[in-house]
Amino acid sequence: MARIRVSRVGEQIKKELSLIVQQELKDPRIGFVTITDVEMSGDLSIAKIYISVFGSAEQKQDSLHGLEKAKGFLRSEVGRRVHMRHTPELVFVMDESLEHHAHISKLLNDVKTPEQDA
């Protein structure tokens, strides 16, 4: 039963953070950021937030630094919107799975193309 609550809280935090990042953050360093997943610790004290950023490696690092700088604001907004006794600590992690998926798809398409020509 506790895992269900952890999952629900993670999804609610993901939803609220997505709205906050899209609508309320004014930092120009933060580009096209998508929150792909939120993993909560068992005691709900830490939220590991996986983000994906559209752009170059430099833009990804700038967006990550911008989010790190806005961590206090984001945490206070999450605490205000998601009613919990203790607001979890936010840890941002770059999610490379989308780029990996695109790379694998490209490789598969490259392998598939010579067979079609024959």
C-alpha positions in Angstrom: 0.0 0.0 0.0 2.9 2.4 0.8 4.3 1.9 -2.8 1.0 3.1 -4.2 1.2 6.3 -2.2 4.8 6.9 -3.2 3.8 6.5 -6.8 0.8 8.8 -6.6 2.8 11.6 -4.8 5.6 11.3 -7.5 3.0 11.7 -10.3 1.4 14.7 -8.6 4.9 16.3 -8.1 5.7 15.6 -11.8 2.4 17.3 -12.9 2.9 20.4 -10.7 6.6 20.8 -11.6 5.8 20.6 -15.3 3.2 23.4 -14.9 5.6 25.5 -12.8 8.5 25.1 -15.2 6.4 25.9 -18.3 4.4 28.8 -16.9 6.2 30.5 -14.0 10.0 30.2 -14.4 11.4 33.2 -16.1 15.1 32.2 -16.3 16.3 32.5 -19.9 18.8 29.6 -19.3 15.9 27.2 -19.0 15.0 26.1 -22.5 12.7 23.4 -23.7 12.6 21.3 -20.5 10.4 18.3 -20.2 10.0 16.4 -16.9 10.0 12.8 -18.0 9.8 11.0 -14.6 9.9 11.5 -10.8 11.2 8.9 -8.5 10.4 9.3 -4.8 12.3 7.7 -2.0 10.3 5.4 0.3 10.0 7.9 3.0 9.0 10.7 0.6 12.0 12.9 1.6 13.8 13.0 -1.8 12.3 13.4 -5.2 14.7 12.5 -8.1 13.4 14.5 -11.1 14.4 13.2 -14.5 14.5 16.0 -17.2 15.0 16.0 -20.9 16.1 19.1 -22.7 15.8 19.8 -26.4 19.0 21.4 -27.7 22.8 21.2 -27.7 24.9 19.9 -24.8 25.6 23.5 -23.7 21.9 24.3 -23.6 21.3 21.1 -21.6 23.9 22.1 -19.0 22.5 25.7 -18.9 19.0 24.4 -18.3 20.2 22.0 -15.6 22.1 24.9 -13.8 19.0 27.1 -14.1 16.9 24.5 -12.5 19.4 24.0 -9.7 19.4 27.8 -9.1 15.5 27.8 -9.0 15.4 24.7 -6.7 14.3 26.7 -3.6 11.4 28.4 -5.5 10.4 25.1 -7.1 10.4 23.3 -3.8 8.3 26.0 -2.1 5.8 26.0 -5.0 5.5 22.2 -4.9 5.0 22.4 -1.1 2.3 24.9 -1.5 0.5 23.0 -4.3 1.0 19.4 -3.1 -0.2 19.4 0.5 2.4 17.3 2.4 3.7 17.6 5.9 7.3 17.8 4.6 8.2 18.9 1.1 10.8 16.5 -0.5 14.3 17.6 -1.5 14.5 18.0 -5.3 17.3 16.4 -7.1 17.5 17.0 -10.9 19.0 14.4 -13.2 19.4 14.6 -17.0 17.4 11.9 -18.7 19.3 10.5 -21.7 16.8 7.8 -22.6 15.1 9.8 -25.3 18.4 10.5 -27.1 19.3 6.9 -26.7 16.0 5.8 -28.2 16.5 8.2 -31.2 20.0 6.8 -31.7 18.8 3.2 -31.7 15.9 4.0 -34.1 18.4 5.7 -36.5 20.7 2.7 -36.4 17.8 0.4 -37.1 16.6 2.5 -40.0 20.2 2.6 -41.4 20.4 -1.2 -41.2 16.9 -1.6 -42.8 17.5 0.7 -45.7 20.2 -1.4 -47.6 18.0 -4.5 -47.5 15.2 -2.6 -49.1 17.4 -1.4 -52.0 18.4 -5.0 -52.9 
